[in-house]
Structures are given as C-alpha cells and as structure tokens.
Amino acid sequence: MGNDNDVDILPQSELREAIDQQMRELSTRTVIFHHFIGERLGLNPTDHKCLDIIIRATNPITAGRLADETGLTTGAITGVMDRLEQAGYVKRERDPNDRRLIFINPLLDKAMAKIGPLFAPVKLAGQKLYSKYTDQELAVILDFVINCNKMTQEMTAKIRAEVADDIKTHQLEDKSDL
C-alpha cells in the first residue's frame, strides 16, 4: 500500500471509523482552504466555488442550472452572479434566440490569471501524493471519490428539500397565527 501509516493493518470496523474521522477532517480543512482561496480572489467561499462550476462547465450555464447544481436558491445565485460580475470574473449574456435566457460566461483570462497560481502548488502536491500509489490503488481511490461526490450530491438534495419543507411549514404556521 502506498502510504506511510499503519492503517492497512486495522480491523475493518476500526478502518471505517478512521475513514469517517478523516473524511470529517478533510471536509473541515477543505472548507477552510477554500475560505482563504476565496479571500485571495476577493470572493467568499460560495462565490469562489460557483465560479469553479462556471469555469468547469462544458457549455454556457444559466443561473437556473447553477442553482440546480449548487442547491442555492435562484435569488442567492443572483447575488453570486452580481458579485462575480462586479469582480470581473464572469459576464452575463442574453441568448439571442430566447431573450429570457441569460448565460453566465467566465472571463477565463482574468479568472485563470488569478486562480492558476493559487492552485499550481496544489496540483503539484497532488501529483506527488498520487505517485505513492499503484494504478490499482489509484483506481480504487478514484472510485471512492466518485461515489463520495454522488453521495454528497444526494445528501445535499435531501437536506435542501427538508429545508424547503421546513420553510413552508413555518410559513403556514405563521399564517395560521394571524
């Protein structure tokens, strides 16, 4: 195994617990990391990650699609777009065939000029880390990460729906108090 730790000799129940704890740690460190990346870009973490989604999109993205992708409300996405546009990272463009549609296009030159240098050391560190593992181990890691992403998307959708239900319930309760 391509690591410097003795985790591969633990019983499965202990490995599972250790993975749970390390995933929590990774999540926390990732949120903090992106907070500071956002600060370097003049953005908050949500705006920074929305910009990442816009940059990685293979086709022009609408505010509605970005809301679906992030789980944020369309109102919150409007604020994100305002801030990203003001910072010079994106430009809104109307669809010439359907003026109701507004596409969010990244201004890649500015975005990559600022983002690239921040993530170059991360990419190098990642490559160094990956070199510790065999191709088979990397395939297992990739499978795990893909499934973590799917699970997180599903859990996000579930929590978003629960929050929406809670809001509706509270609104109905508030109206019944009138």
C-alpha positions, 0 to 999 in steps of 0.5 A: 500500500502506498502510504506511510501509516499503519492503517492497512493493518486495522480491523475493518470496523476500526478502518471505517471509523478512521475513514469517517474521522478523516473524511470529517477532517478533510471536509473541515480543512477543505472548507477552510482552504477554500475560505482563504482561496476565496479571500485571495480572489476577493470572493467568499467561499460560495462565490469562489466555488460557483465560479469553479462550476462556471469555469468547469462547465462544458457549455454556457450555464444559466443561473437556473442550472447553477442553482440546480447544481449548487442547491442555492436558491435562484435569488442567492445565485443572483447575488453570486452572479452580481458579485462575480460580475462586479469582480470581473470574473464572469459576464452575463449574456442574453441568448439571442434566440430566447431573450429570457435566457441569460448565460453566465460566461467566465472571463477565463483570462482574468479568472485563470490569471488569478486562480492558476497560481493559487492552485499550481502548488496544489496540483503539484502536491497532488501529483506527488501524493498520487505517485505513492500509489499503484494504478490499482490503488489509484483506481480504487481511490478514484472510485471512492471519490466518485461515489463520495461526490454522488453521495454528497450530491444526494445528501445535499438534495435531501437536506435542501428539500427538508429545508424547503419543507421546513420553510413552508411549514413555518410559513403556514404556521405563521399564517395560521397565527394571524 
